[in-house]
């Protein structure tokens, strides 16, 4: 039985901890804050309850596998999952509106044809077919296997972009998300739909490789799910599973250094001066300066050798509303940017957008509201991180919150008159709560672009030290973090010969 110290209590770290404890190891989690869950936070006031991080779950199979492998009770015995239908409603700048059904390719095609004109659905369907090919090509090495020491196999884009022949000139094909939208989708609204998927994950459509097509493919193929009570209920369930498997938690314990002895990880040093000996150390958070005795192997530059842009964060407005949620209201609505290019320039250039893309979440869940005469609504916009933008500036926070509410009102007429209370969460609060630099939220890993969108591998150069969570392979997002926990557990239990799930 090995002693294992886990730094951080996010879902990826807890997923690793539960699996390692089941394998017979003695696991202790050290968390700098006073609670678990990482980005899966919760805010409650006067009977209103909100998620402060992700509000929906994709690829629930990741957590179904975790619960199968770590106990008798299945995921569905611990939380209530429901498919969100429609999966999303979209409002475009020209006034067009479309609702896309959950996990129904044919239904999506029909909805797009009705809303955007004949042929729009077929173009989107053909795009998803190509995205499916990219999924088949990259799924195992990108999501289900540890990142290889030589990741060149993931440096090429798996998306089979359409080659357009041109008279007396070389054939041209899309290499980025924006180019896929312009060249293959051929409708600014379909392009905005694709851009919206990328931006919601913190990716710049102008630079992210075409392989980001995997993101809408995963959502539209495997569905969008809501956890009753909010996503924090999933964090609660994973935490309870860890406790049931005898994982120990120490809160208010900030790790400041991974100690090294005889060429391998030997434990952690804590901010209060204490130290912990361990046979293995799992880092489930973004590495802070000086924490690791070896550098994490992450790309130093973006595509084409350009400096890597700051990773965006999220601006969240939590609204306590008077008045009942109307019957048939969509759970998730995206109000797309008036000028997508200007929004992208702002978000990835360290400024605030004037009329950004805003996601409106309206769960039909009695657990989120005091009674049926009220409603809890969450608004989210992808924004530049804290640093390039000073998100502690009270006037800026108030102004941008007003912009976000104004955009949401386009989807919810009369919204402002219903507001009882507003709570604002910015990247500054994310940084304070999770320790992530600038309150950045990591994006999922992507193949292509020479490997610039890969994350640090789960192995490190120091034997006995492993990386889990959104800042490690295969990247950010609740499902991806859970995958990282499974990969780390496999590496610890089976050694470097571990090649992932079969």
N, C-alpha and C positions, 0 to 999 in steps of 0.2 A: 504493500500500500504506500503510494507516494503522497507527499505533502504538496498541495497545489495552492498557490496564492493567486487569486483573480483580482485584478485592479479594475474597479468599475462595476456597477450593477445595472447596466443597460440590458436590453433583451438579448443581444448577442453574447455578452459575457455570462448572463444567467443560463442561456441555452447550453453553453460550454460547461458551466458548473454542474448543471443537473446531469448531463451525460457522463461527465467524469466521475461524479459521485457514484452513479449507478455502476460504473466500471470498477468500483472498489477503492477509489482514492479518497483521501481526506482533503476536502475542499473548503477554503475560507475566502469569502468575497470581502474586499476592502473598498468602501465607497466614500468619496469625499463629502457628499451631501448627506442629508438625513433620511433619504428614501431611495427606493429602487426605481427602475423603469427607464432611466435615461430620458430620451425625448418623449416617451409616452407619459406625459404629465397630465395633471387634472387640476382644474380650478372650479371651486364651488362657492356660491353665494346665494343666500335667500331661497334655497330650493332649486336654483339653476346649476347645472353641472356641465362642464365643457372639457373636451380634450384640448390640451395646449400644443400638442404635436400632431402627428398623422391622425386622421379621422376615419380612414378606411383601410381595410386589409386586402392585399393581393397575394396570390399564391398561398392560400391557407394550408396547402399540403405540407409546407415547411414545418408548421407548428403541429399539424396532425402527426407528422413523423416524430417530432420531439416528444409528444405525449405518449405515443405508442412505445417508444424506446425507453421511457423513464418511469412507467407506472401502469397500473391497471385501468385507470380512468382515462378515457379518450378526451381529446380537445373539446368535443361537443358536449361531454359530460361536465366540463368545467366552465365553459362559456357558451353563450347562445349566439350562433352565427346566422345571419340572414343575407341572402343576395339582394343587392340594391338594384331595383328595377323601376325606371330606367337607370342605367349605369351612370349616365351623365346627360345634362341638358346644356346646350351651347347657345349663347347669344353673340352674334357677330355685329360688327360695326355698321353694316348696311341694314340692320334690322332683321336679318334672317335668323330664324330660331330652329333648332333641331334637337330632339331627344333621342338618344341612342340606347337601345335595349341592352340588357346585360347578357354577355356570353352568347350572342346570336349573330353570327356573321350575316346570314340572310336577312335578319331583321335590321341590322345596321345598314346594309345595302339599300333596302327598301326605304328606310327613314331618310337617308341622304338623297336618294332620287326624288322623293316627295318634296323635301325642303330646298334642295339646291339645284334641282333640275335633272332630267334624264341623263344618265351616264356618269353622274358624280359618284353614285354608289359603286358602280363597276370599277372606276378608277381607284377608289379607296380599297375595294376588295382585292384588286390586282396587286396593289401595294402591300396589303396584308399577306397575300400569298408569298411575295418576295421576302417579307419580314419573317414568315414561317420558315423559309429556306435558311435565312440567317440564324434563326433559333436552332434549327436542326444542326447547323454547322458549328455553332459555338456553345450550345447549352452545357455540355459536359465540361469542357476546359474552362469555361467562363464562370459557371455557377456551381458545379457539382464536384470539382476536383481542386485540390490545393494549387495555387499559382506555381507553375514550374520555375525552377531557378533561371532557366532561359525562356522568357515568355514571348520569344519572337513569333511563335505560332499564333499569338493573339494580336500581333501588330498589324496584320492585314484585315481589312474590313470584310466581314462575311456577307454583307448585304449585296445581293446581285443586282446592282443598279442597271437600269435600262440604258443600253448604248444607242446613242442617237447619231446616225451617220450624217455627215455634212459634205456638200459638194466641194471638192478640192481642199478640204480641211480635215484634220484628224477627228475621229469620232469622239463624242463628248458624253460623259456620264456623271451623274450626281455623286458627290463625295461627302456632302454634309446634309444635315437635316433640312436646312433652308433650301439647298439645291434640289433635294428630293421633292419638296413642296412646289418649287417653281417649275421643275422640268417634268416631273412624273404625275403630280396631282392636278396641275394646270387649272387651279381655281383658288383664288386667294383665301376663300373660306376653308377649303380643305387644307391648304397650307397652314392657316392659323390653327386648325384643329391639331395638326401634327406638331406645330411649334408649341402649342399649349401643353402637350404631353412632355416635351423636352424641358420646357421652362419650369413646370411643376416639380420636376426632379432636380432643378438647379443647373440645368445644362443650357449653354448658349447655342441656339439653333444655327447660328452662322458658322460655328466652329465644331460643334459636336459631330462625330462621324455618322454616316448614314446608318450604321449599326444601331443607333438609338431607336430605330424602327422596332426593336425588340420590346420597347416599353409599351406602346399601344397594342402590340401583338399579345403580350402577356395579359394585359387587362381585358382585352376583348375576347381572348381565347379561354382563359381560366376564371374570369369573372371578377367582380368587385363585391366585397363583403363588408357588412357592418357587424361590429361586436356590441351586443346589447349592453347598455351602460357606458359605452364608449371604449376606445382602444385601451384606456387605462385598465379596463377589466382584463384584457389579455396580459398586461404586465402583472396584475395581481395573480392571475392563474399561474404564470410561469414562476413567480416568486414562491407561491404556495407549493408548487411542485418541487422547487429547490429545497424548501424546508422539509417536505415529506421525505426527501432523499438525503436528509441530514447535512445539507450544505449550511455552513455557518456564515452569518453576515455581521460585519463590523461597520457601522455607519459613523460619519464624522471622522473618517480615517483617510487622510490624503497621502497617497504615495508620492514621494518626491524623487526616488531613485530605485532602480532595479540593481540589486547588488550582484556582484560577480565573484566567483571563486573557482580556481583551477580551470579557467576557460569555459565556464558555463554559468547560467543563472543560478543564484543561490538564495534568493529571497528579495525582500523589499525593505526600504527605509521609509519611515513615516515622518510627516511634518512635525509631529509632537516629539521627535527624537527617538521614538521607539523603532525597533527593527523586527522583522519576521523572517525566519528561515523557511526555505521551501526547496523542493526538488525540481519543481517547474513553476514558472510564472506565466500567467495569461494576462496580457494587457487588453482590456476591453474598452478603451477610451482613446481619444486623440493624444498621441505622445506630446507631452509638454517639454520645453527646453530642459535638457539635463536629465530627463527621466531615464532614458535608455543608455546603456553603456556602448551600444552600437547603433549606427544610423539605420532607420527604417528604409528599405529599398523602394522609394517612390520616385516617379518621374520628376526630373528637375525642370522640365520645360514643357510647354504646350505644343500643339501641332506646328510643324515647320520650324521648331526651335525657338518659337516666341516665348517670352516669359509667361508663366502660368498666371491666369487671372485669379483674383481672389474668389473663393468659393462663396456663393450667395447664402443668405439666411432667409428667414421667413418673418413677415410682419403679420401679426394675428390680432384681429379685433373680435372680442367675445361680446355678444349682444344679448342682454336679457330683455325680452319683448313682452309687452302686454298684447293680448289677443291670441286666439287659437291659430294653430297651423292649419291652413286651408287643406281640404281633402284633395289628394292627387298632386300635392306639391312635390317637386323633384328633390331627392335627398341631396344631390350634388349638382350645382349649376356653375358653369364657367362663363363669366362675362369677359370676352376677349378684348385685348387692347385695341384702342382706336388706331394706333400707329405701332405695329409690332416692332419695326426696326428701331424706332425711337426708344421703346421700352427696353429692348435688348442693349442698346447703347448705354442707357442709364444704369441698368442693373449690373452689367459687367464692366461699366466704366466708373463705378463708385458714386453714382448720383441716384436721386429718386425720380421715378417716372411720373409724368403728369397724369396719364390716364391708363393705369396698369391693368393687366389681366388679374381678375379677382375670382377666387373660388368661394362659392357660397355653400356651406353645409347646413342642412336643415333636417336633422334626424327625427323620425317619427317615433320617439322613444319616451315613454312616461318617466323613465329614470332621469331624464335630463331637464325636467321642468317641474315647478311646484304643483301644477294642476293643468287641466285641459284648456284653461283660459290664458295660458302663457306659452311662450316658445323660446328655446335656446338656439341661437344661430351663431355659427363661427365663420368669419371671413378671413381669407388668407391671400397674401400676395408674396411672390418671390422678390426679394430686394437685395441690394448690396449689403455686405456684412458691416458690423460695427467696426469702425476704424475709418475706412473711406467715407462713411456717413456716420455722423455723431448721433446715434440713436438714443443718447441720454438727453438730448436737447428737447425740452418740454414743448416748445413752440413747434418744432419740426414734427414731433410725435403727434401732437394734436392736429396739425394741418394734414399730415398724411393719413391719419385715421379718418378724417373728414372726407378725403379723396376716396379712400377705400369704401366707406359707407355710401358715398354718392354713386360709385360704380355698382355696388350691390343693389342699390335702390332701382337700378334699371331692370333688375330681375325680380325685385320685390317692391312694386309700387306702394307708396305710403309707409315705407320702412321707417323713416326718421320719426314719424309721429308715434310709432309704437315703442320707441326705445325707453326702457326704464333705467338701465345701467349699462355702461360701456367699460370694458377692461381691455387694455392694450398690452400686447406682448411683442417685443422687438428683438432683433438679434442681440441687443445688450443683455436682455433677460436670459436669452438662451445661453449666452456665454457664461453668465453667473451661475446658471442652474446646472449646466453640463460640463463646463470647462472647455468647450470647443472654442478655439481662437476666433474671435470676431462673431461668435454665434453662428458660424457657418454650419450648414447641413450637408453632409456628404452625399454625392450622387451615386447611383449604381455604377459598377464597373462596366466599361464598354470595350469591345474589341475594335481594332482599327486605329487610324491616326498614329501609326507607329508605336502604339502602346501608351500614348499619353493619357488615356482615360482609364488605365488600370490603377489599382490601389496596392498598397504594400502587401507582400505575401504573408500568409499565416505563419510560415517559418521565418526566423530571423537568422542573422549571422552568428548569434550567440546560442549555442545549444541550451535547450531548456526554457527558452523564451519564445512565446507565441503571441500572435496578434489576432484579436477577434473584434467584432462590432463593425459599425458603419465605416470606420476609417481604415479598415483592412479588407482584403479580398473576401468576397466579391462586391464590397461597396455598401453604399447607404440604402436605406429603406428597411422597413420592419422585416420583410421576408428575407432580404439579402443578409441582414444582420444575423437572423436565425441560421442561415446557411453557413455563415462564418463560424458560428459556435459549433456546428456539427463537424466542420472540417478540422477545427482545432482539436476537438475531442478525439477524432480519428487519428490525428498525427501523434497526440500524446499516447494514446492506447496502443496503436499499431506501429508507431515509429515512422521514419521517413519513407518507408515503403508504401504507406497508405496512399491510395489513389482515388478515394472518394466512394460514394454510394454506388451500388451496382443496379 
